[in-house]
Amino acid sequence: MVMGGKGSRSSVYVYEYGEAYDDLRTAFFIDERDYNDPELAESALESAEAAMTRAGVIYEVEVTSGIHATRPIGVPTWEAFKQRHFVDGVPLPVRPMQQQLTIPPSWHAMVEAVDTAYHMFRAELMELLAEAMPSGQIAVTWDRGPLRRSPGSVDWSEEKFGFEIRLKAGLVDTSPAEALNSVGTALARRGWALKEPDPEQAEYQASQNLFTVSIRADQTTLMLFGESPLYWSPAEAGSSYVVEAR
């Protein structure tokens, strides 16, 4: 561990933990300035490292020093965290990593299904807008491909996945109402179920096989937002992956 200069004792160590490396939350912090003796600060860091290692949870430490060493707001100190969880025995809100990872039986099939659905959905939305708005320049403005859409978990059967895509098309010699009607007609022709539009909102919504689409238009641009259902893989032997509405 690299400590800040013992003379200045100006480093703040913020510990984060969770059940996946890309889904961590703040646990506690250690501010070297809280300790009169640099050796006490080093002892606190060593005890925190040892306790988190014994707990077996995923964790990381972010260190800031000098003028950038600020204390996080609403986060317990190591002493308060240690008292609550390692002395009083309140269980940690995150579970330790499993010694042996158990992959759900339909996991690989689910991953392939999500990837295939993503590419098909993206292509369909592009084709739909090109069909409905042949004179408008189409662009993808937001593309959150197949990613986890649930909290990270040490149990992969608890994680759920999906994707969202946002596109836009410029309105050329077309009113917002005409653009919406054109896209709505294209959706209906492809088997999408259109919801009755709100006359006060320049917006349409449609659904098909748990996928949803929202379309809005202003004076210059039509925007389309597509969202997938959620996919997850149960832990039970012989089970297949599940597709459910959000």
Summary of the structure (lengths in Angstrom):
residues: 246
radius of gyration: 25.5
end to end distance: 43.1
largest distance: 74.3
contacts: 711
relative contact order: 0.13
helix: 31%
strand: 29%
